[in-house]
Amino acid sequence: MTKKKISKKQELTLDTIATINLDPNKVKKLKDFNPESIFLDHTFVGEALLQCLIDNDTEAFMEILDSYLRVNKKRVAKNANLTRSTVQSAFSKNGNPTLKTIAKIVHHETAAKRS
């Protein structure tokens, strides 16, 4: 059996990549994006949490709630009459919040949005 000759893989360098001339007037500028701004939209977060409950995805529910609480920790703790450390530790990676703690936070957050 004879060996087949295989050509070497070409290396990509700035010289081998074709350049495209772009008109600077037609190029759209990128907008700054702050991922935390998503968690300031309470309606979006509420719909995402509800969808997690419908899909029985507890891991995603906890991840969304944890991210929401990281952004809004001070206000959430104040509304739910909990200390910030309780809120932070309950939803940390090693935290194990009780259903009572979760319900208290969700209840006070939804009540604050209605008024």
N, C-alpha and C positions, 0 to 999 in steps of 0.2 A: 504494500500500500504506500503510495507516495504522499508526501506532505503537500498540502496546498499552500501557496504563497498568499499571505495576508498582508495588505498594505498597512503601514503604520498609521495610527490615529493622529490626525493633525492637531496640533496644539492651537488653542485660541489665544491670539494676542491682539493687541490694539491694531497692529498692522494687517492682520488677516481678516478682521471684522470689517464689513462694509459700513461706511458711514453714510448717514442720511442727512441731507441738508434740510433743516426745518425752518420754516418762516417763523421768526419769533413773535410776529403779530397773531399768528394762528394757534400758537401753543397755549393751552389753558394752564393757568397756574393752579397748583395744588392748594387746597384749603387746609388750614390747621384743624386737626381733629383731636378732641379730648375724649377718650373712652369713658371717663367718669361722667360726662354729660348725659349719657344714656341712663344712668342710674338716678338722675335728677328728674326724669320723666316718670312720675309715679304711675301713670296709666299704663305705660309700656311695661314697667316692672310687674305691675299687678296682673296684666294679661299673660306675661311670661310665667309667673308663678302659678296661675290658674292652669295654664297648659301643662305644666309639669305635674300638677296634681291629677289632671285628666289622664295623662300618659303614664301615671304611676312611676314617675322618674324622681325618686327622692334625692338622688345624688345631685341632679341638676337643680332641684328646688333649693337645696342647701347652698349650692355654689352661687346661685343668683342672689339669694337672701344674704349670704356672706358679703358679696360684692356691694350690694345695696347698703348694708350696714357699715361697711368700711367708708363709704362716701358720706353717709348721713349719720354717723355714729353719735355725735353729740346731741343732735336734735331728737333722734329716736330714743336715746336713753332718757332724755328729759321728758318726752311725751309719755313714755311707758313707766316712768318712776323707777327706773333701774339705774345702777351705776354704769359708767362707761366701761369699766373693767369687766363687769358681768356680761354686757353685750358683746364685748370683744372676745372674751374667753369662751363664751357659749358657742360662737360660730367660727372658732379657729379650727385648724386642721385636727387637733387633738380634742377639741371641745365636744361635748355631748349634751346639747341643750334638751331640756325637758319640753314636753308638749305644752306645758303651762307657760314657759318662757316664750316659745314661738308664738303661741296664741296671744299672749299679752302684747308682744311687739306688733304683730299683724293687726290686732284690734285697735290699738292706739294710733297706728299709722293710718288705717282706713278711716277712723273717726276724725282724725285731724284734717284729712283731705275733704271730708264732707262738710265741715264747718268753715 
